[in-house]
Amino acid sequence: MPWFGFGFNVFGQLSKTEETVPSGGVRVLVPTRLSCCGSHEETPVERQEERCPQVRASWSRRAVLHRRGDGPVCLSGFGTGPPSFVSRTKGCLDALVSERLLTLAFADRVECWDMEGKTIWKMECSSPDTVALPLVPGGYVAADVPFYRPLSPQLCAHKLALGTEHAVLLTAAGAVYTWGSGSHGQLGHGGLDSQAEPQVVEALWGLSMRDVAAGGWHSACISAGGDLYVWGWNDRGQLGLPSRGLRAEQQQRSSGAAGSGGMMREQDANSDVFISIQAFPALVDLPQGSEVTRASCGSRHTAAVACTGDLYTWGWGDYGQLGQATPHSSDQPARVDYFTEQSLRVVDVVCGPWNTFVYTEEKKGAFVQLESHPGAVR
């Protein structure tokens, strides 16, 4: 089955489904099948789970690596025009896209290109496929100079997630380390101080983690038992915790419709349960207590896949990045009903800064006619 996307689409990185917003951009409120960019998207081998295409996203671009090891990268979004394959990327094993760079891992090297295709940094290595970008042998690749940043071999890095100003690392032993800016509590050390070097998140010590994610200014990790922990900035409810500003906005919207002046109730306005910054990891409970298999963080929103195959989203939703068919934000995890209604099981989720990408498979015994849904692209 294909990837779906929803949210920010002003540069056409999702599809041609339009809904103009006041700023003059475009947003996709309903999960929409990603627009095709050539015959690679329609090959039967793509349906095999072990060869699932990879999606990477920046604010204005999307990169798709269709067939691991022998397929070129497909780019769409700002400066790329319609979705198109970059022939020079044929044979790459992994790819990352940012606003300035396209990072590619080949069998014998890692390269960073500018958006005109010029190689601006290169690293020879024998086996980059043993780790996933941005990790490379001995360190990781960043979007700014110096592109290569070394890591202590004692960390035994398994996965690395980069936020706007911080990094979250998962070791092979299941420990979580963070470093960078801590201005919004995104490091999880209990304060707002920054850290130049990786420091273990002591609140998680003794708990084995199997995945990590980093958003703009918040972080998340999944335990071996399927528990989801989040920490950092919560201004739009991206931690799944009560957000004062978001509740005020919701109250204004509802009371405005009732003609009551749009003011929060006094007891709500003075409540001390609202959380703007959570500097320690906090447990997020999904509805029905479902275990989490995947999680991803956008700039100010979060998405998680439950073991049931359901997708839950929360946080900032102005561009429809929550997939709830509205541009509203939420500080409570809510299931994206589209996939359930279409008898689709969510397998993977990848958040761009202002949008969300989802990979699905048909539920066994179900027949689905996706084109019948108004959000589907033929």
Disulfide bonds with the S-S distance in Angstrom:
Cys37-Cys74 2.31
